[in-house]
Every structure is written in C-alpha cells, then in structure tokens.
C-alpha cells in the first residue's frame, strides 16, 4: 500500500490536464484550420509545456504499477492536483478561446 509512490502518475495527470486546458482554450469557439498552428505553438514551442509533457512521457512505464499500488491518501493527492484545473477549464470554455 503506497510503496511505489505516485510521482510518475502525478506527472502524467498534470500533463494531461495541461494539454486538456490548451485544447479547451483553442477549440472552445469551434475548430478552425489556424487552430492547429496555435496548438503546435502552445504545446511545442512553450518550454514550460514541453518540460511538463516530457516528464509525463518519460515516466509512463511506471504508471501502471503506481495505479495498482494507489492508496486513499495518494488518490486524494491526485484529486487535489486536478481541482485547480476545473475553474480554469470552465473559464476557457466560456471565453471561446480568447
């Protein structure tokens, strides 16, 4: 119970949430051809985003073991990491990508 930790799982969840936020921001007003350039710029050209995605990808092999070993405290910690994204996503969807 909790022997492996959740470092890689946390990094994966944060990466997924960051990508989701960008997708909502860019696509909430509908998808246009120019959105693909914007997505590329936001996901590939931003050093902070590249770093988050790199960390999420590098540890992906350990995620299955971390999930199998997940305890309640670790699950709550992951939920706490996700919660701040919810209002950001709602705002991004309301703003129509602006």
Backbone bond lengths (Angstrom), bond angles and torsions (degrees), N, CA, C in turn:
res aa  C-N    CA-C-N  psi(-1)  N-CA   C-N-CA  omega(-1)  CA-C   N-CA-C  phi
1 X - - - 1.451 - - 1.526 109.68 -
2 X 1.315 117.16 109.30 1.449 121.41 177.50 1.513 114.57 74.15
3 X 1.329 118.88 16.31 1.461 120.81 -175.88 1.519 113.23 -73.22
4 X 1.317 117.65 -31.36 1.461 119.79 -175.56 1.523 113.35 -92.25
5 X 1.310 118.42 -15.49 1.458 120.71 -177.06 1.520 111.08 78.51
6 X 1.311 115.94 -172.92 1.469 120.17 -177.39 1.532 111.70 -137.45
7 X 1.308 117.85 25.83 1.462 121.05 -176.82 1.530 111.61 -57.06
8 X 1.324 117.26 -53.34 1.460 120.15 -177.53 1.525 111.78 -68.55
9 X 1.330 116.95 -37.94 1.463 120.47 177.46 1.524 110.38 -63.39
10 X 1.313 116.90 -41.79 1.466 121.18 177.81 1.525 110.65 -62.20
11 X 1.329 116.83 -44.42 1.471 120.04 179.00 1.525 111.17 -64.01
12 X 1.325 117.67 -37.75 1.456 121.23 177.46 1.523 110.60 -65.56
13 X 1.320 117.05 -46.65 1.466 121.19 179.46 1.528 110.37 -60.67
14 X 1.324 117.69 -44.29 1.459 120.37 178.84 1.533 110.98 -63.02
15 X 1.331 116.95 -40.67 1.465 120.05 177.39 1.516 111.78 -62.21
16 X 1.327 116.22 -44.06 1.462 120.71 178.99 1.527 110.56 -63.08
17 X 1.313 116.60 -42.63 1.467 119.70 -179.67 1.529 111.17 -65.01
18 X 1.326 117.39 -40.74 1.464 120.74 178.74 1.526 111.16 -63.66
19 X 1.324 117.27 -45.04 1.464 120.81 178.61 1.524 109.67 -64.36
20 X 1.321 117.33 -41.95 1.465 120.93 178.57 1.519 111.23 -59.80
21 X 1.311 116.55 -42.65 1.458 120.46 179.65 1.526 110.60 -61.81
22 X 1.321 117.08 -44.19 1.469 120.68 178.40 1.527 110.21 -62.77
23 X 1.335 117.33 -44.02 1.457 120.29 179.89 1.526 111.62 -61.49
24 X 1.312 117.15 -40.55 1.462 120.68 178.20 1.518 110.14 -66.40
25 X 1.322 117.12 -46.08 1.465 120.83 -179.48 1.529 111.45 -59.28
26 X 1.305 116.07 -44.92 1.469 120.38 -175.55 1.528 111.80 -77.50
27 X 1.321 117.24 -37.75 1.454 119.62 -172.63 1.507 116.75 -100.76
28 X 1.315 118.76 1.09 1.463 119.57 -174.56 1.523 113.28 -69.41
29 X 1.319 117.05 -17.82 1.466 120.01 177.12 1.523 111.12 -99.75
30 X 1.313 116.96 15.05 1.463 121.86 -176.19 1.523 108.69 100.93
31 X 1.298 115.97 159.61 1.459 120.70 -177.54 1.527 109.09 -97.53
32 X 1.320 115.32 124.14 1.454 121.66 174.44 1.528 108.22 -118.85
33 X 1.300 116.39 163.70 1.453 121.07 -178.34 1.523 111.47 -57.55
34 X 1.315 118.13 -39.61 1.459 121.88 -179.76 1.521 113.69 -64.79
35 X 1.332 116.53 -17.85 1.464 120.18 179.91 1.524 111.87 -64.50
36 X 1.316 116.80 -30.16 1.469 119.42 -179.57 1.523 111.00 -67.04
37 X 1.313 116.55 -37.36 1.471 120.78 175.80 1.524 109.64 -66.21
38 X 1.316 116.28 -41.98 1.463 120.90 178.24 1.522 110.86 -63.17
39 X 1.324 116.91 -43.86 1.463 120.72 177.69 1.523 110.98 -60.28
40 X 1.313 116.22 -45.60 1.464 120.32 179.64 1.526 110.39 -59.49
41 X 1.317 115.71 -45.06 1.458 120.20 -179.30 1.529 111.02 -64.51
42 X 1.315 116.63 -44.29 1.470 120.18 -177.59 1.527 112.44 -70.47
43 X 1.332 117.19 -36.34 1.460 120.27 -176.21 1.519 112.84 -90.64
44 X 1.320 117.35 -30.95 1.453 119.98 -173.54 1.509 115.82 -104.49
45 X 1.316 116.59 -30.41 1.463 119.44 -174.25 1.525 113.76 -94.41
46 X 1.317 117.19 -15.02 1.465 121.73 -179.63 1.532 108.71 -85.05
47 X 1.342 118.08 113.55 1.472 120.10 -177.32 1.530 113.74 -57.72
48 X 1.325 118.21 -38.02 1.466 120.73 -179.98 1.524 110.56 -65.78
49 X 1.320 116.26 -41.29 1.467 120.07 178.72 1.527 110.19 -67.77
50 X 1.322 117.21 -42.66 1.467 120.37 177.89 1.522 110.70 -58.83
51 X 1.327 117.00 -40.60 1.456 121.09 179.63 1.531 110.88 -64.38
52 X 1.324 117.58 -43.99 1.467 120.90 178.75 1.523 111.23 -62.86
53 X 1.325 115.81 -43.13 1.462 119.40 -179.49 1.526 111.38 -68.20
54 X 1.327 115.94 -36.66 1.464 120.15 177.71 1.527 110.16 -63.12
55 X 1.338 117.01 -46.92 1.466 120.59 179.02 1.531 111.02 -62.00
56 X 1.334 116.26 -40.24 1.467 120.25 -179.99 1.523 110.39 -63.73
57 X 1.307 117.64 -40.10 1.461 121.39 -177.54 1.527 112.38 -75.96
58 X 1.309 116.87 -40.77 1.468 120.51 -175.14 1.522 113.11 -61.46
59 X 1.294 118.19 -34.83 1.457 120.75 -176.44 1.511 114.74 -97.13
60 X 1.319 116.97 9.44 1.462 119.92 -172.35 1.532 112.94 -61.17
61 X 1.327 117.49 -27.65 1.462 120.42 179.78 1.518 113.51 -65.84
62 X 1.315 117.90 -24.46 1.468 121.53 -178.47 1.524 112.94 -90.51
63 X 1.336 117.08 -9.20 1.462 120.54 -173.23 1.523 112.29 -63.51
64 X 1.315 117.66 -41.98 1.465 119.60 -178.73 1.527 111.34 -58.32
65 X 1.319 116.89 -44.98 1.458 120.34 178.68 1.519 112.32 -65.08
66 X 1.317 115.69 -37.61 1.473 119.00 178.53 1.522 110.87 -66.45
67 X 1.334 116.72 -39.26 1.466 119.75 178.80 1.528 110.45 -65.40
68 X 1.316 116.89 -42.65 1.461 120.65 179.60 1.528 111.54 -62.92
69 X 1.312 117.32 -28.86 1.456 122.67 -176.36 1.536 112.56 -100.78
70 X 1.323 116.93 7.30 1.466 122.22 -175.17 1.525 111.66 -64.04
71 X 1.328 116.07 131.09 1.461 119.90 174.65 1.528 109.25 -111.00
72 X 1.315 116.63 176.94 1.465 121.13 -175.09 1.524 112.15 -61.68
73 X 1.321 117.55 -42.93 1.465 120.26 179.73 1.520 111.55 -61.72
74 X 1.325 116.72 -41.34 1.459 120.64 179.50 1.532 110.72 -67.83
75 X 1.324 116.93 -39.90 1.464 121.19 177.85 1.529 110.43 -63.10
76 X 1.307 117.03 -40.83 1.466 120.58 178.14 1.533 110.51 -66.21
77 X 1.319 117.10 -38.51 1.450 120.92 176.33 1.520 111.95 -61.07
78 X 1.332 116.57 -40.18 1.467 120.30 176.41 1.524 111.19 -65.54
79 X 1.326 116.35 -41.74 1.465 120.06 178.25 1.524 110.58 -60.81
80 X 1.315 116.96 -39.45 1.468 121.27 178.82 1.528 110.75 -64.86
81 X 1.338 117.67 -33.13 1.467 121.36 176.39 1.526 111.23 -67.98
82 X 1.334 116.77 -33.43 1.464 121.80 -176.80 1.527 111.70 -79.37
83 X 1.312 118.19 -37.32 1.469 122.09 -173.06 1.530 114.86 -51.23
84 X 1.322 120.91 -43.94 1.463 119.18 -178.98 1.539 114.01 -62.97
85 X 1.313 117.32 -20.08 1.466 120.05 179.61 1.518 112.54 -76.41
86 X 1.317 117.81 -25.36 1.463 120.90 -174.59 1.532 111.85 -60.44
87 X 1.337 120.57 -52.46 1.472 118.41 178.49 1.535 112.13 -64.27
88 X 1.326 117.22 -33.26 1.469 119.72 177.67 1.522 110.64 -63.58
89 X 1.315 116.55 -41.08 1.463 121.11 -179.75 1.517 111.20 -68.68
90 X 1.314 116.74 -40.48 1.453 120.63 177.06 1.521 110.56 -61.98
91 X 1.332 116.58 -45.45 1.458 120.51 178.85 1.529 111.33 -63.69
92 X 1.322 116.76 -41.49 1.477 120.46 179.49 1.530 110.37 -63.22
93 X 1.317 117.20 -40.09 1.456 120.26 179.64 1.524 111.04 -68.07
94 X 1.326 116.44 -38.20 1.470 120.28 179.18 1.516 112.08 -69.08
95 X 1.322 116.96 -34.53 1.474 119.98 -174.71 1.525 112.27 -76.86
96 X 1.311 117.75 -10.05 1.459 120.08 177.96 1.504 112.94 68.07
97 X 1.328 117.54 32.41 1.453 121.20 176.56 1.513 114.55 84.11
98 X 1.307 117.14 8.01 1.474 120.08 -179.30 1.499 110.59 -92.67
